[in-house]
């Protein structure tokens, strides 16, 4: 997310120059971070459950993917996205529009 903010500095500057407030920019990057982390969490949960089924079928082990573990994994993924997305989002929201437009 920090790289995304750095690469999109000009876009942030344009948005702020046309009237976007810091809160709008903060929300944009926080939502992006949460969507990416939740999407990754869902993919991870799907892969984990799929691999558990394959192992169960091929090796004969009994595997169990409990709803509690799925919920915990999903919540942990969302929390990671919020935690590691907040600093870059706050940095983006605090950019000076003039400096952001001048950034190359």
Biopython code that builds the backbone (N, CA, C, O; Angstrom):
import numpy as np
from Bio.PDB.StructureBuilder import StructureBuilder

atoms = [
    (1, "UNK", "N", (0.831, -1.188, 0.000)),
    (1, "UNK", "CA", (0.000, 0.000, 0.000)),
    (1, "UNK", "C", (0.877, 1.254, 0.000)),
    (1, "UNK", "O", (0.526, 2.266, -0.608)),
    (2, "UNK", "N", (2.006, 1.180, 0.678)),
    (2, "UNK", "CA", (2.898, 2.342, 0.692)),
    (2, "UNK", "C", (3.433, 2.626, -0.703)),
    (2, "UNK", "O", (3.558, 3.786, -1.096)),
    (3, "UNK", "N", (3.747, 1.584, -1.447)),
    (3, "UNK", "CA", (4.213, 1.749, -2.827)),
    (3, "UNK", "C", (3.082, 2.304, -3.686)),
    (3, "UNK", "O", (3.319, 3.147, -4.551)),
    (4, "UNK", "N", (1.868, 1.843, -3.457)),
    (4, "UNK", "CA", (0.714, 2.329, -4.208)),
    (4, "UNK", "C", (0.520, 3.830, -3.995)),
    (4, "UNK", "O", (0.249, 4.567, -4.943)),
    (5, "UNK", "N", (0.660, 4.272, -2.761)),
    (5, "UNK", "CA", (0.517, 5.704, -2.469)),
    (5, "UNK", "C", (1.619, 6.491, -3.166)),
    (5, "UNK", "O", (1.359, 7.552, -3.734)),
    (6, "UNK", "N", (2.848, 5.980, -3.127)),
    (6, "UNK", "CA", (3.965, 6.686, -3.759)),
    (6, "UNK", "C", (3.777, 6.760, -5.269)),
    (6, "UNK", "O", (4.043, 7.794, -5.882)),
    (7, "UNK", "N", (3.321, 5.667, -5.865)),
    (7, "UNK", "CA", (3.136, 5.657, -7.315)),
    (7, "UNK", "C", (1.965, 6.526, -7.757)),
    (7, "UNK", "O", (1.947, 7.005, -8.891)),
    (8, "UNK", "N", (1.007, 6.731, -6.898)),
    (8, "UNK", "CA", (-0.199, 7.474, -7.272)),
    (8, "UNK", "C", (-0.237, 8.870, -6.678)),
    (8, "UNK", "O", (-1.311, 9.441, -6.489)),
    (9, "UNK", "N", (0.929, 9.420, -6.384)),
    (9, "UNK", "CA", (0.994, 10.746, -5.768)),
    (9, "UNK", "C", (0.351, 11.807, -6.650)),
    (9, "UNK", "O", (-0.378, 12.664, -6.151)),
    (10, "UNK", "N", (0.605, 11.761, -7.931)),
    (10, "UNK", "CA", (0.000, 12.760, -8.835)),
    (10, "UNK", "C", (-1.517, 12.629, -8.856)),
    (10, "UNK", "O", (-2.225, 13.636, -8.842)),
    (11, "UNK", "N", (-2.017, 11.409, -8.888)),
    (11, "UNK", "CA", (-3.469, 11.197, -8.857)),
    (11, "UNK", "C", (-4.074, 11.777, -7.584)),
    (11, "UNK", "O", (-5.130, 12.409, -7.621)),
    (12, "UNK", "N", (-3.408, 11.562, -6.472)),
    (12, "UNK", "CA", (-3.890, 12.106, -5.201)),
    (12, "UNK", "C", (-3.894, 13.628, -5.258)),
    (12, "UNK", "O", (-4.840, 14.271, -4.803)),
    (13, "UNK", "N", (-2.824, 14.203, -5.822)),
    (13, "UNK", "CA", (-2.743, 15.655, -5.953)),
    (13, "UNK", "C", (-3.862, 16.208, -6.809)),
    (13, "UNK", "O", (-4.449, 17.234, -6.465)),
    (14, "UNK", "N", (-4.168, 15.557, -7.911)),
    (14, "UNK", "CA", (-5.259, 16.006, -8.798)),
    (14, "UNK", "C", (-6.590, 15.928, -8.052)),
    (14, "UNK", "O", (-7.390, 16.862, -8.096)),
    (15, "UNK", "N", (-6.818, 14.807, -7.367)),
    (15, "UNK", "CA", (-8.081, 14.658, -6.623)),
    (15, "UNK", "C", (-8.228, 15.736, -5.563)),
    (15, "UNK", "O", (-9.311, 16.293, -5.384)),
    (16, "UNK", "N", (-7.140, 16.033, -4.860)),
    (16, "UNK", "CA", (-7.206, 17.062, -3.813)),
    (16, "UNK", "C", (-7.373, 18.458, -4.423)),
    (16, "UNK", "O", (-8.047, 19.318, -3.856)),
    (17, "UNK", "N", (-6.750, 18.666, -5.584)),
    (17, "UNK", "CA", (-6.851, 19.969, -6.236)),
    (17, "UNK", "C", (-8.267, 20.251, -6.716)),
    (17, "UNK", "O", (-8.676, 21.410, -6.780)),
    (18, "UNK", "N", (-9.025, 19.205, -7.057)),
    (18, "UNK", "CA", (-10.387, 19.421, -7.526)),
    (18, "UNK", "C", (-11.418, 19.303, -6.404)),
    (18, "UNK", "O", (-12.621, 19.334, -6.660)),
    (19, "UNK", "N", (-10.947, 19.166, -5.163)),
    (19, "UNK", "CA", (-11.883, 19.263, -4.054)),
    (19, "UNK", "C", (-11.984, 18.085, -3.113)),
    (19, "UNK", "O", (-12.744, 18.145, -2.146)),
    (20, "UNK", "N", (-11.250, 17.021, -3.358)),
    (20, "UNK", "CA", (-11.310, 15.889, -2.428)),
    (20, "UNK", "C", (-10.655, 16.288, -1.112)),
    (20, "UNK", "O", (-9.597, 16.918, -1.098)),
    (21, "UNK", "N", (-11.288, 15.919, -0.021)),
    (21, "UNK", "CA", (-10.730, 16.216, 1.291)),
    (21, "UNK", "C", (-9.810, 15.080, 1.719)),
    (21, "UNK", "O", (-9.791, 14.011, 1.109)),
    (22, "UNK", "N", (-9.059, 15.329, 2.766)),
    (22, "UNK", "CA", (-8.150, 14.311, 3.284)),
    (22, "UNK", "C", (-8.888, 13.049, 3.692)),
    (22, "UNK", "O", (-8.384, 11.942, 3.498)),
    (23, "UNK", "N", (-10.071, 13.205, 4.253)),
    (23, "UNK", "CA", (-10.864, 12.054, 4.662)),
    (23, "UNK", "C", (-11.291, 11.191, 3.486)),
    (23, "UNK", "O", (-11.384, 9.969, 3.604)),
    (24, "UNK", "N", (-11.552, 11.831, 2.349)),
    (24, "UNK", "CA", (-11.919, 11.079, 1.145)),
    (24, "UNK", "C", (-10.750, 10.223, 0.661)),
    (24, "UNK", "O", (-10.929, 9.066, 0.282)),
    (25, "UNK", "N", (-9.560, 10.803, 0.679)),
    (25, "UNK", "CA", (-8.358, 10.087, 0.255)),
    (25, "UNK", "C", (-8.063, 8.959, 1.242)),
    (25, "UNK", "O", (-7.730, 7.845, 0.838)),
    (26, "UNK", "N", (-8.185, 9.252, 2.530)),
    (26, "UNK", "CA", (-7.963, 8.242, 3.564)),
    (26, "UNK", "C", (-8.916, 7.069, 3.372)),
    (26, "UNK", "O", (-8.499, 5.913, 3.429)),
    (27, "UNK", "N", (-10.180, 7.359, 3.145)),
    (27, "UNK", "CA", (-11.180, 6.315, 2.944)),
    (27, "UNK", "C", (-10.883, 5.498, 1.690)),
    (27, "UNK", "O", (-11.033, 4.277, 1.700)),
    (28, "UNK", "N", (-10.469, 6.153, 0.622)),
    (28, "UNK", "CA", (-10.160, 5.451, -0.624)),
    (28, "UNK", "C", (-9.071, 4.407, -0.399)),
    (28, "UNK", "O", (-9.219, 3.260, -0.821)),
    (29, "UNK", "N", (-7.987, 4.789, 0.257)),
    (29, "UNK", "CA", (-6.879, 3.863, 0.436)),
    (29, "UNK", "C", (-7.177, 2.816, 1.501)),
    (29, "UNK", "O", (-6.694, 1.688, 1.398)),
    (30, "UNK", "N", (-7.951, 3.156, 2.511)),
    (30, "UNK", "CA", (-8.335, 2.163, 3.511)),
    (30, "UNK", "C", (-9.245, 1.101, 2.890)),
    (30, "UNK", "O", (-9.078, -0.091, 3.146)),
    (31, "UNK", "N", (-10.193, 1.531, 2.089)),
    (31, "UNK", "CA", (-11.087, 0.578, 1.417)),
    (31, "UNK", "C", (-10.287, -0.319, 0.478)),
    (31, "UNK", "O", (-10.522, -1.526, 0.413)),
    (32, "UNK", "N", (-9.351, 0.267, -0.241)),
    (32, "UNK", "CA", (-8.513, -0.526, -1.137)),
    (32, "UNK", "C", (-7.708, -1.565, -0.356)),
    (32, "UNK", "O", (-7.600, -2.713, -0.786)),
    (33, "UNK", "N", (-7.149, -1.177, 0.773)),
    (33, "UNK", "CA", (-6.365, -2.102, 1.591)),
    (33, "UNK", "C", (-7.244, -3.226, 2.131)),
    (33, "UNK", "O", (-6.837, -4.388, 2.128)),
    (34, "UNK", "N", (-8.433, -2.889, 2.589)),
    (34, "UNK", "CA", (-9.328, -3.905, 3.150)),
    (34, "UNK", "C", (-9.804, -4.855, 2.059)),
    (34, "UNK", "O", (-9.859, -6.065, 2.277)),
    (35, "UNK", "N", (-10.145, -4.331, 0.899)),
    (35, "UNK", "CA", (-10.596, -5.189, -0.204)),
    (35, "UNK", "C", (-9.486, -6.153, -0.622)),
    (35, "UNK", "O", (-9.741, -7.337, -0.846)),
    (36, "UNK", "N", (-8.263, -5.650, -0.726)),
    (36, "UNK", "CA", (-7.148, -6.527, -1.099)),
    (36, "UNK", "C", (-6.900, -7.597, -0.045)),
    (36, "UNK", "O", (-6.681, -8.761, -0.380)),
    (37, "UNK", "N", (-6.932, -7.212, 1.221)),
    (37, "UNK", "CA", (-6.644, -8.195, 2.269)),
    (37, "UNK", "C", (-7.780, -9.200, 2.430)),
    (37, "UNK", "O", (-7.529, -10.382, 2.665)),
    (38, "UNK", "N", (-9.021, -8.747, 2.308)),
    (38, "UNK", "CA", (-10.156, -9.670, 2.408)),
    (38, "UNK", "C", (-10.171, -10.610, 1.195)),
    (38, "UNK", "O", (-10.444, -11.802, 1.331)),
    (39, "UNK", "N", (-9.879, -10.070, 0.026)),
    (39, "UNK", "CA", (-9.789, -10.925, -1.160)),
    (39, "UNK", "C", (-8.693, -11.969, -1.004)),
    (39, "UNK", "O", (-8.898, -13.140, -1.323)),
    (40, "UNK", "N", (-7.539, -11.552, -0.520)),
    (40, "UNK", "CA", (-6.458, -12.498, -0.268)),
    (40, "UNK", "C", (-6.836, -13.512, 0.790)),
    (40, "UNK", "O", (-6.489, -14.688, 0.681)),
    (41, "UNK", "N", (-7.551, -13.062, 1.822)),
    (41, "UNK", "CA", (-8.012, -13.981, 2.861)),
    (41, "UNK", "C", (-8.976, -15.019, 2.317)),
    (41, "UNK", "O", (-8.894, -16.196, 2.666)),
    (42, "UNK", "N", (-9.893, -14.581, 1.459)),
    (42, "UNK", "CA", (-10.846, -15.522, 0.860)),
    (42, "UNK", "C", (-10.141, -16.535, -0.037)),
    (42, "UNK", "O", (-10.474, -17.720, -0.028)),
    (43, "UNK", "N", (-9.171, -16.064, -0.806)),
    (43, "UNK", "CA", (-8.402, -16.976, -1.650)),
    (43, "UNK", "C", (-7.633, -17.967, -0.779)),
    (43, "UNK", "O", (-7.590, -19.160, -1.079)),
    (44, "UNK", "N", (-7.025, -17.469, 0.300)),
    (44, "UNK", "CA", (-6.294, -18.352, 1.207)),
    (44, "UNK", "C", (-7.194, -19.379, 1.877)),
    (44, "UNK", "O", (-6.822, -20.544, 2.019)),
    (45, "UNK", "N", (-8.370, -18.946, 2.285)),
    (45, "UNK", "CA", (-9.325, -19.877, 2.905)),
    (45, "UNK", "C", (-9.749, -20.938, 1.889)),
    (45, "UNK", "O", (-9.823, -22.122, 2.219)),
    (46, "UNK", "N", (-10.025, -20.518, 0.670)),
    (46, "UNK", "CA", (-10.405, -21.465, -0.376)),
    (46, "UNK", "C", (-9.292, -22.461, -0.681)),
    (46, "UNK", "O", (-9.540, -23.660, -0.809)),
    (47, "UNK", "N", (-8.064, -21.955, -0.797)),
    (47, "UNK", "CA", (-6.934, -22.847, -1.052)),
    (47, "UNK", "C", (-6.721, -23.807, 0.117)),
    (47, "UNK", "O", (-6.474, -24.995, -0.089)),
    (48, "UNK", "N", (-6.814, -23.297, 1.328)),
    (48, "UNK", "CA", (-6.632, -24.147, 2.501)),
    (48, "UNK", "C", (-7.673, -25.250, 2.579)),
    (48, "UNK", "O", (-7.344, -26.405, 2.853)),
    (49, "UNK", "N", (-8.921, -24.898, 2.340)),
    (49, "UNK", "CA", (-9.991, -25.899, 2.375)),
    (49, "UNK", "C", (-9.828, -26.901, 1.233)),
    (49, "UNK", "O", (-10.064, -28.095, 1.414)),
    (50, "UNK", "N", (-9.427, -26.418, 0.063)),
    (50, "UNK", "CA", (-9.202, -27.312, -1.071)),
    (50, "UNK", "C", (-8.054, -28.276, -0.833)),
    (50, "UNK", "O", (-8.160, -29.464, -1.137)),
    (51, "UNK", "N", (-6.962, -27.767, -0.290)),
    (51, "UNK", "CA", (-5.815, -28.624, 0.007)),
    (51, "UNK", "C", (-6.178, -29.632, 1.098)),
    (51, "UNK", "O", (-5.747, -30.784, 1.044)),
    (52, "UNK", "N", (-6.966, -29.204, 2.085)),
    (52, "UNK", "CA", (-7.402, -30.139, 3.131)),
    (52, "UNK", "C", (-8.226, -31.272, 2.532)),
    (52, "UNK", "O", (-8.083, -32.422, 2.947)),
    (53, "UNK", "N", (-9.080, -30.969, 1.571)),
    (53, "UNK", "CA", (-9.877, -32.019, 0.909)),
    (53, "UNK", "C", (-9.003, -32.957, 0.097)),
    (53, "UNK", "O", (-9.195, -34.173, 0.109)),
    (54, "UNK", "N", (-8.042, -32.377, -0.609)),
    (54, "UNK", "CA", (-7.146, -33.206, -1.426)),
    (54, "UNK", "C", (-6.337, -34.138, -0.534)),
    (54, "UNK", "O", (-6.205, -35.327, -0.825)),
    (55, "UNK", "N", (-5.796, -33.597, 0.552)),
    (55, "UNK", "CA", (-5.021, -34.426, 1.474)),
    (55, "UNK", "C", (-5.901, -35.517, 2.067)),
    (55, "UNK", "O", (-5.481, -36.667, 2.197)),
    (56, "UNK", "N", (-7.112, -35.150, 2.421)),
    (56, "UNK", "CA", (-8.032, -36.133, 2.990)),
    (56, "UNK", "C", (-8.338, -37.250, 2.001)),
    (56, "UNK", "O", (-8.416, -38.417, 2.387)),
    (57, "UNK", "N", (-8.510, -36.906, 0.744)),
    (57, "UNK", "CA", (-8.843, -37.907, -0.266)),
    (57, "UNK", "C", (-7.634, -38.762, -0.650)),
    (57, "UNK", "O", (-7.760, -39.977, -0.797)),
    (58, "UNK", "N", (-6.477, -38.145, -0.812)),
    (58, "UNK", "CA", (-5.294, -38.860, -1.293)),
    (58, "UNK", "C", (-4.619, -39.690, -0.206)),
    (58, "UNK", "O", (-4.253, -40.843, -0.430)),
    (59, "UNK", "N", (-4.459, -39.092, 0.973)),
    (59, "UNK", "CA", (-3.692, -39.744, 2.029)),
    (59, "UNK", "C", (-4.595, -40.539, 2.969)),
    (59, "UNK", "O", (-4.151, -41.490, 3.611)),
    (60, "UNK", "N", (-5.842, -40.149, 3.043)),
    (60, "UNK", "CA", (-6.770, -40.852, 3.908)),
    (60, "UNK", "C", (-6.873, -40.265, 5.306)),
    (60, "UNK", "O", (-7.496, -40.859, 6.187)),
    (61, "UNK", "N", (-6.265, -39.100, 5.514)),
    (61, "UNK", "CA", (-6.363, -38.445, 6.810)),
    (61, "UNK", "C", (-7.724, -37.775, 6.932)),
    (61, "UNK", "O", (-8.297, -37.319, 5.943)),
    (62, "UNK", "N", (-8.219, -37.725, 8.132)),
    (62, "UNK", "CA", (-9.447, -36.970, 8.384)),
    (62, "UNK", "C", (-9.063, -35.519, 8.642)),
    (62, "UNK", "O", (-8.323, -35.221, 9.580)),
    (63, "UNK", "N", (-9.564, -34.630, 7.813)),
    (63, "UNK", "CA", (-9.302, -33.203, 8.010)),
    (63, "UNK", "C", (-10.617, -32.503, 8.307)),
    (63, "UNK", "O", (-11.683, -32.914, 7.851)),
    (64, "UNK", "N", (-10.512, -31.456, 9.068)),
    (64, "UNK", "CA", (-11.696, -30.684, 9.437)),
    (64, "UNK", "C", (-11.380, -29.202, 9.284)),
    (64, "UNK", "O", (-10.419, -28.709, 9.875)),
    (65, "UNK", "N", (-12.167, -28.500, 8.509)),
    (65, "UNK", "CA", (-12.060, -27.049, 8.391)),
    (65, "UNK", "C", (-13.264, -26.488, 9.132)),
    (65, "UNK", "O", (-14.376, -26.451, 8.607)),
    (66, "UNK", "N", (-13.022, -26.059, 10.349)),
    (66, "UNK", "CA", (-14.133, -25.597, 11.186)),
    (66, "UNK", "C", (-14.533, -24.176, 10.822)),
    (66, "UNK", "O", (-13.690, -23.393, 10.385)),
    (67, "UNK", "N", (-15.795, -23.833, 10.993)),
    (67, "UNK", "CA", (-16.248, -22.461, 10.721)),
    (67, "UNK", "C", (-15.539, -21.432, 11.613)),
    (67, "UNK", "O", (-15.338, -20.287, 11.207)),
    (68, "UNK", "N", (-15.165, -21.844, 12.824)),
    (68, "UNK", "CA", (-14.453, -20.922, 13.719)),
    (68, "UNK", "C", (-13.084, -20.558, 13.153)),
    (68, "UNK", "O", (-12.675, -19.399, 13.213)),
    (69, "UNK", "N", (-12.378, -21.540, 12.605)),
    (69, "UNK", "CA", (-11.059, -21.253, 12.036)),
    (69, "UNK", "C", (-11.187, -20.397, 10.771)),
    (69, "UNK", "O", (-10.344, -19.539, 10.512)),
    (70, "UNK", "N", (-12.227, -20.630, 9.999)),
    (70, "UNK", "CA", (-12.457, -19.821, 8.797)),
    (70, "UNK", "C", (-12.767, -18.378, 9.199)),
    (70, "UNK", "O", (-12.243, -17.437, 8.603)),
    (71, "UNK", "N", (-13.620, -18.208, 10.211)),
    (71, "UNK", "CA", (-13.956, -16.857, 10.684)),
    (71, "UNK", "C", (-12.736, -16.160, 11.258)),
    (71, "UNK", "O", (-12.540, -14.968, 11.025)),
    (72, "UNK", "N", (-11.917, -16.880, 12.002)),
    (72, "UNK", "CA", (-10.702, -16.298, 12.570)),
    (72, "UNK", "C", (-9.743, -15.879, 11.466)),
    (72, "UNK", "O", (-9.164, -14.795, 11.532)),
    (73, "UNK", "N", (-9.567, -16.715, 10.459)),
    (73, "UNK", "CA", (-8.682, -16.381, 9.342)),
    (73, "UNK", "C", (-9.196, -15.159, 8.587)),
    (73, "UNK", "O", (-8.419, -14.284, 8.203)),
    (74, "UNK", "N", (-10.490, -15.108, 8.380)),
    (74, "UNK", "CA", (-11.083, -13.974, 7.675)),
    (74, "UNK", "C", (-10.909, -12.681, 8.480)),
    (74, "UNK", "O", (-10.535, -11.648, 7.925)),
    (75, "UNK", "N", (-11.179, -12.741, 9.779)),
    (75, "UNK", "CA", (-11.028, -11.561, 10.641)),
    (75, "UNK", "C", (-9.570, -11.119, 10.722)),
    (75, "UNK", "O", (-9.281, -9.923, 10.695)),
    (76, "UNK", "N", (-8.662, -12.071, 10.821)),
    (76, "UNK", "CA", (-7.243, -11.743, 10.881)),
    (76, "UNK", "C", (-6.789, -11.073, 9.589)),
    (76, "UNK", "O", (-6.021, -10.111, 9.625)),
    (77, "UNK", "N", (-7.252, -11.568, 8.467)),
    (77, "UNK", "CA", (-6.903, -10.985, 7.176)),
    (77, "UNK", "C", (-7.410, -9.545, 7.068)),
    (77, "UNK", "O", (-6.681, -8.662, 6.616)),
    (78, "UNK", "N", (-8.636, -9.312, 7.476)),
    (78, "UNK", "CA", (-9.191, -7.954, 7.437)),
    (78, "UNK", "C", (-8.440, -7.035, 8.387)),
    (78, "UNK", "O", (-8.182, -5.879, 8.053)),
    (79, "UNK", "N", (-8.085, -7.533, 9.569)),
    (79, "UNK", "CA", (-7.345, -6.717, 10.540)),
    (79, "UNK", "C", (-5.965, -6.342, 10.019)),
    (79, "UNK", "O", (-5.510, -5.215, 10.215)),
    (80, "UNK", "N", (-5.303, -7.273, 9.362)),
    (80, "UNK", "CA", (-3.990, -6.988, 8.772)),
    (80, "UNK", "C", (-4.124, -5.897, 7.714)),
    (80, "UNK", "O", (-3.296, -4.990, 7.645)),
    (81, "UNK", "N", (-5.161, -5.986, 6.898)),
    (81, "UNK", "CA", (-5.379, -4.975, 5.863)),
    (81, "UNK", "C", (-5.612, -3.600, 6.446)),
    (81, "UNK", "O", (-5.080, -2.609, 5.945)),
    (82, "UNK", "N", (-6.402, -3.530, 7.499)),
    (82, "UNK", "CA", (-6.666, -2.236, 8.134)),
    (82, "UNK", "C", (-5.397, -1.710, 8.806)),
    (82, "UNK", "O", (-5.061, -0.533, 8.674)),
    (83, "UNK", "N", (-4.700, -2.586, 9.523)),
    (83, "UNK", "CA", (-3.504, -2.164, 10.260)),
    (83, "UNK", "C", (-2.420, -1.647, 9.327)),
    (83, "UNK", "O", (-1.874, -0.566, 9.546)),
    (84, "UNK", "N", (-2.107, -2.410, 8.292)),
    (84, "UNK", "CA", (-1.033, -2.020, 7.391)),
    (84, "UNK", "C", (-1.495, -1.075, 6.288)),
    (84, "UNK", "O", (-0.663, -0.581, 5.527)),
    (85, "UNK", "N", (-2.763, -0.815, 6.182)),
    (85, "UNK", "CA", (-3.263, 0.154, 5.219)),
    (85, "UNK", "C", (-3.471, 1.533, 5.806)),
    (85, "UNK", "O", (-3.591, 2.512, 5.070)),
    (86, "UNK", "N", (-3.514, 1.618, 7.138)),
    (86, "UNK", "CA", (-3.818, 2.911, 7.762)),
    (86, "UNK", "C", (-2.692, 3.916, 7.590)),
    (86, "UNK", "O", (-2.956, 5.068, 7.247)),
    (87, "UNK", "N", (-1.439, 3.518, 7.818)),
    (87, "UNK", "CA", (-0.324, 4.469, 7.692)),
    (87, "UNK", "C", (-0.205, 5.029, 6.276)),
    (87, "UNK", "O", (-0.135, 6.248, 6.123)),
    (88, "UNK", "N", (-0.177, 4.198, 5.237)),
    (88, "UNK", "CA", (-0.109, 4.773, 3.888)),
    (88, "UNK", "C", (-1.331, 5.637, 3.551)),
    (88, "UNK", "O", (-1.206, 6.645, 2.855)),
    (89, "UNK", "N", (-2.498, 5.247, 4.041)),
    (89, "UNK", "CA", (-3.697, 6.045, 3.773)),
    (89, "UNK", "C", (-3.595, 7.395, 4.458)),
    (89, "UNK", "O", (-3.963, 8.418, 3.880)),
    (90, "UNK", "N", (-3.097, 7.404, 5.690)),
    (90, "UNK", "CA", (-2.927, 8.671, 6.409)),
    (90, "UNK", "C", (-1.878, 9.541, 5.734)),
    (90, "UNK", "O", (-2.024, 10.761, 5.664)),
    (91, "UNK", "N", (-0.811, 8.905, 5.233)),
    (91, "UNK", "CA", (0.226, 9.647, 4.517)),
    (91, "UNK", "C", (-0.354, 10.279, 3.253)),
    (91, "UNK", "O", (-0.064, 11.435, 2.944)),
    (92, "UNK", "N", (-1.171, 9.523, 2.526)),
    (92, "UNK", "CA", (-1.784, 10.044, 1.305)),
    (92, "UNK", "C", (-2.736, 11.181, 1.615)),
    (92, "UNK", "O", (-2.793, 12.163, 0.874)),
    (93, "UNK", "N", (-3.487, 11.059, 2.705)),
    (93, "UNK", "CA", (-4.454, 12.096, 3.059)),
    (93, "UNK", "C", (-3.766, 13.386, 3.484)),
    (93, "UNK", "O", (-4.348, 14.464, 3.363)),
    (94, "UNK", "N", (-2.546, 13.290, 3.977)),
    (94, "UNK", "CA", (-1.837, 14.478, 4.447)),
    (94, "UNK", "C", (-0.975, 15.153, 3.403)),
    (94, "UNK", "O", (-0.282, 16.122, 3.714)),
    (95, "UNK", "N", (-1.000, 14.667, 2.169)),
    (95, "UNK", "CA", (-0.173, 15.275, 1.126)),
    (95, "UNK", "C", (-0.655, 16.683, 0.796)),
    (95, "UNK", "O", (-1.852, 16.971, 0.804)),
    (96, "UNK", "N", (0.306, 17.544, 0.508)),
    (96, "UNK", "CA", (-0.005, 18.887, 0.028)),
    (96, "UNK", "C", (-0.310, 18.782, -1.468)),
    (96, "UNK", "O", (0.506, 18.251, -2.222)),
    (97, "UNK", "N", (-1.466, 19.278, -1.911)),
    (97, "UNK", "CA", (-1.828, 19.117, -3.334)),
    (97, "UNK", "C", (-0.799, 19.708, -4.295)),
    (97, "UNK", "O", (-0.547, 19.136, -5.355)),
    (98, "UNK", "N", (-0.210, 20.829, -3.942)),
    (98, "UNK", "CA", (0.778, 21.468, -4.828)),
    (98, "UNK", "C", (2.013, 20.576, -4.971)),
    (98, "UNK", "O", (2.506, 20.356, -6.077)),
    (99, "UNK", "N", (2.502, 20.068, -3.845)),
    (99, "UNK", "CA", (3.682, 19.202, -3.881)),
    (99, "UNK", "C", (3.348, 17.883, -4.595)),
    (99, "UNK", "O", (4.187, 17.343, -5.316)),
    (100, "UNK", "N", (2.149, 17.370, -4.402)),
    (100, "UNK", "CA", (1.767, 16.118, -5.033)),
    (100, "UNK", "C", (1.679, 16.279, -6.553)),
    (100, "UNK", "O", (2.056, 15.375, -7.299)),
    (101, "UNK", "N", (1.187, 17.421, -7.004)),
    (101, "UNK", "CA", (1.104, 17.651, -8.459)),
    (101, "UNK", "C", (2.490, 17.845, -9.059)),
    (101, "UNK", "O", (2.713, 17.505, -10.221)),
    (102, "UNK", "N", (3.408, 18.377, -8.294)),
    (102, "UNK", "CA", (4.753, 18.609, -8.771)),
    (102, "UNK", "C", (5.605, 17.340, -8.747)),
    (102, "UNK", "O", (6.665, 17.284, -9.371)),
    (103, "UNK", "N", (5.142, 16.334, -8.030)),
    (103, "UNK", "CA", (5.909, 15.093, -7.832)),
    (103, "UNK", "C", (6.076, 14.348, -9.139)),
    (103, "UNK", "O", (5.127, 14.234, -9.914)),
    (104, "UNK", "N", (7.255, 13.846, -9.390)),
    (104, "UNK", "CA", (7.524, 13.031, -10.588)),
    (104, "UNK", "C", (8.104, 11.742, -10.181)),
    (104, "UNK", "O", (8.405, 10.905, -11.032)),
]
sb = StructureBuilder()
sb.init_structure("model")
sb.init_model(0)
sb.init_chain("A")
sb.init_seg("    ")
for serial, (resi, resn, name, xyz) in enumerate(atoms, 1):
    if name == "N":
        sb.init_residue(resn, " ", resi, " ")
    sb.init_atom(name, np.array(xyz, "f"), 0.0, 1.0, " ", f" {name:<3s}", serial, name[0])
structure = sb.get_structure()
